[in-house]
Amino acid sequence: MGFDYFFKLFIGGLTKGSIYALIAIGYTMVYGIIGLINFAHGEVYMIGAFTALIVAGILSVLNLPMFAVLMIAVVIAMIFSAGYGFTLEKIAYKPLRNAPRLSALISAIGMSIFLQNYVLLAQTSNFLPYPDMIPDFAFLEPIKQTLRTTQLIILVVTAIVMILLTLLIKFTKIGKAMRATSQDRVMAMLTGVNVNRVISVTFVIGSSIAALGGVLICSHTGRTHFYIGFLVGIKAFVAAVLGGIGSIPGAVLGSFVLGFTESFGAGYISSDYEDVFAFVILILILTFRPDGILGKSTKQKA
Amino acid sequence: MIKDRLLKSLYVSLWLTVLTFPVMVIRVNTIEDTVTWRWGNLLLILIGSYVFSLIWNYALERQERGKKVKTNKLSIKIKEIKATVSQSRPMKISGLAAVLAAVFLFPFLTSFYQMSIMNTALMYVMLGLGLNITIGLGGILNLGYIAFFMVGSYSYALLNQAIGLNFWIALPIGGLVALIFGIIVAVPVLRLRGDYLAIVTLAFGEIMRIVVENWSSLTGGPSGIRSIPRPAIPGVDLNLIDTAKLVYFIMIVLAAFTILITLRLKDSRIGRALIAMREDEIACQSMGINITKVKVIAFALGAVFAGVAGVVFAANTTFINPASFTLWESVLVLCIVVLGGMGSIPGVIFAALVLKLMPEYLRAFSEYRMLVFGAVLVIMMVFKPGGLIPEKRKHYNFTNKDAADFEEEDV
């Protein structure tokens, strides 16, 4: 239980946090713009992982270098997941844009169940070993026990995605349109923002980041399953709420808080209650700070 | 016009075919290292999504047109007939009598298998009606509702193990324990609204389930509790079929009781406060209603019914484990309430029966039932968000004829 153990848990928490962050961003972006919990987001992440698995499976006969396979698989997975995100918004959410919140939520739950079973039926109900696409770095060999290559890559990729996304939202035209839409959709429309396009772009970006997360996480854990999206999806949503839903830095912060809580809780207290720690911290934070850590403390509208 | 529509659907189906191509056509098995190509699926998706898109677009267009007032002669006629049927006393009474007779005769006309399915369905009727108080009347989205159901079943199972508690005494006690848990959960929830509230109830539900799963010394952990006694009448020897009949009647009585409470609640001061809170919390507060009190009541009342239903569940299956109380069950109960129509009692009953009975009778399609279930939820919300049988609000009808004697009518 020395420092090594602590460091291992720290890295574990950091990895978990980055994973949640990659998914939580999609939740929080969608929530910020249309005020809807996109329950099917976890499923999009799962489909991304499956698409990459399929692409890698086909490419394996070509004997390409490992790095090329990884790149092609990731890009195709991101494109297809973006397509799924785009399509599910058009089918399940767009007709409900002016409906009561509860209707949209039920529709999202329905979409989530549908997509899970679609992959279950079209693919398999077994756990599939995930192709080992990320080669081990030689320089990490001595500390392999505490920091694996996949963990390092997840951390770096998450950091890059965060930075790019922040730049996109702060400095580009579409980023400006997104901010305007999230502040006031009707007003944004009046000033000439194509709101439908902004919403579609949000879904496309969120979904493709989720797919990236899916490929990285499945490479890390070494297997995939049609059900992986659900629990991670819920946890990522918890992370987004923790940080104050609608805020991207909040989602990242919330994800790391959640990741560390789970990692240290499981490591020092009991691994049986790993999921409980996540939920307990959620209840505590929401009880004392109902708008999340970085949430705007304006009164919520009913 | 028609050409446009056909072309649009063609684009949609082409898009969906491309999108689903990797998942539908290729199957990679990394265990055996094989790749299977299923080109037949490509055609299936192409044709299927084309037809689906045509119907979808047509239905959307119709829905938009439907917002204008219906002036069709036939529909007016149907409305008139409906009104006369629903207003005439003899019609109402005979309808009610027919339903009662069917309910009473059901266990004597059907097989044991049918009855046990019906018993489970009736438990979900009760759960739906209980959650209807929290969501339908109070507008509080509770995603951890099944935890109260679990509390009820575990309190019967554990108390029976420990002190040999009788089923009949356990019924109110299960409700009481659930009530206490309901109040405990309600406390942190009070400050929250909307989605935050929903996610906290979800968290509570999951915490309770995980604790039960891991507290092996008390609850038996994931393997659960076995050989819980079935309900019995002292001094009467009941076989399995008789017990099923007994459970059926217990459930009917409990469901009727829940309906009665809900009906009385709706018209009471508390019920009106609940509905006011659902419609607008701020306005409700400014009318002098104590939101805190009302919220706790909405939560705790819903929990009581789940607790009582839980006791019957434990006694009926004689075996319980945490796997019966997952988040999906909460989602299912939520779907019952929303599909049936929030606040609508006949709607909730109908939806519970449909959602629990349909999968049993469609065993042949059991692989596809969750797929269909998901799709039905989306389609219902898009085209009929008020539910299958929307809630009818109480209002007063005045016509010249009976303006003299103000007659209150339930329309």
Interface residues (C-beta under 8 A of the other chain):
Chain A: Y31 I37 I47 F50 T51 L53 I54 V55 A56 G57 I58 V61 I76 F80 G83 Y84 T87 I91 A92 P95 L96 A99 P100 R101 L102 S103 A104 L105 I106 S107 I109 G110 M111 S112 I113 F114 L115 Q116 N117 Y118 V119 L121 A122 Q123 T124 N126 L128 P129 Y130 P131 I234 F237 V238 V241 I245 S270 D272 Y273 D275 V276 F279 V280 L282 I283 L286 T287 P290 Q300 A302
Chain B: W15 L16 V18 L19 T20 P22 V23 M24 I26 R27 V28 N29 T30 I31 V35 N41 L60 I135 L141 P188 R191 L192 R193 G194 D195 Y196 A198 I199 V200 L202 A203 F204 E206 I207 I210 V211 N214 D280 E281 I282 L327 V331 L334 C335 V338 M342 E367 Y368 M370 L371 F373 G374 A375 V376 L377 V378 M380 M381 V382 P385
